[in-house]
Amino acid sequence: MDGSPADLWKLCSVQQVEEVKCVIRVLPVWLSAALFYLAYIQQTTYTIFQSLQSDRRLGSGTFQIPAGSYMVFLMLGMTIFIPIYDRVLVPFLRKYTGRDGGITQLQRVGAGLFLCITSMLVSAAVEQHRRTVALTRETLGVAPRKGAISSMSGMWLIPQLLLMGIGDALAGVGQMEFYYKQFPENMRSFAGSLYYCGIGLASYLSSFLLSAVHNITEGSSAGNWLPEDLNKGRLEYFYYFVAGMMTLNFAYFLLVSHWYRYKDVVAKDNDMDKSSNEVDKVSV
């Protein structure tokens, strides 16, 4: 009686159709970009375990950096890089690309994914060195519920954290900007939630991945890759495995980003704002 369709699944407005099309177009990119946080979670988790079995002393003193405080270097990398990117890299890139942002949002996400792979490879190399030092040289005691503490300085863990922090500044911020600009104005709240849904998906996948690695490697000749005592495990193999997964994901991201066509939602919104301003002036 009120003119609305009896079955919304059979008859939809043009706006609803366009909104669904927008979500479908973004989903392949969202899936690939969300997997960045699968590696991010492994980095933030196992770097703490590595630090517990490393020399955390500052110089020759007795003060030790708390294991959880190493995550400050990840945040520090992000905090320092973001203003450098905005004030230095964007103006420099703008001269060559002619884009306001220097590069596209997907190019920014891709750079973050590449740094994620690099961070995993560096993590594997550092862990291999830490374990070798722990097994071949004099140790610094035993960590509670862990194992022997390697004499390798915990400062060696900083590069992998800085790389991941810079990668997050590129991939994380790039994702949020991409979703915000590719959805129409009435879907901006959905665009913001999509980013956090990706982090949630990565958390579930991380739990599944760790369970699978534990179950598969426990009966292998090399033993469990991820035991409580890292000196008895092969954490570097796990890092290499995650790096391989991220490499495949990066290749997939290059494909979907190449096929993706940007929707100029921002320009339309600006035109609407200008039109509304003109109407206001006329009415006044």
VENTA-V420871 format. One record per run of one state. SS is the DSSP state (H for helix, E for strand, L for the rest). FROM is the first residue (numbers start at 1). LEN is the number of residues. If there is no record, write none. Layout:
BEGIN
[[SS/FROM/LEN] [SS/FROM/LEN]]
END
This chain:
BEGIN
[[L/1/13] [H/14/21] [L/35/1] [H/36/17] [L/53/2] [E/55/1] [L/56/1] [E/57/1] [L/58/6] [E/64/1] [L/65/2] [H/67/31] [L/98/7] [H/105/32] [L/137/5] [E/142/1] [L/143/5] [E/148/1] [L/149/4] [E/153/1] [H/154/29] [L/183/2] [H/185/33] [L/218/12] [H/230/3] [L/233/2] [H/235/25] [L/260/5] [H/265/19] [L/284/1]]
END
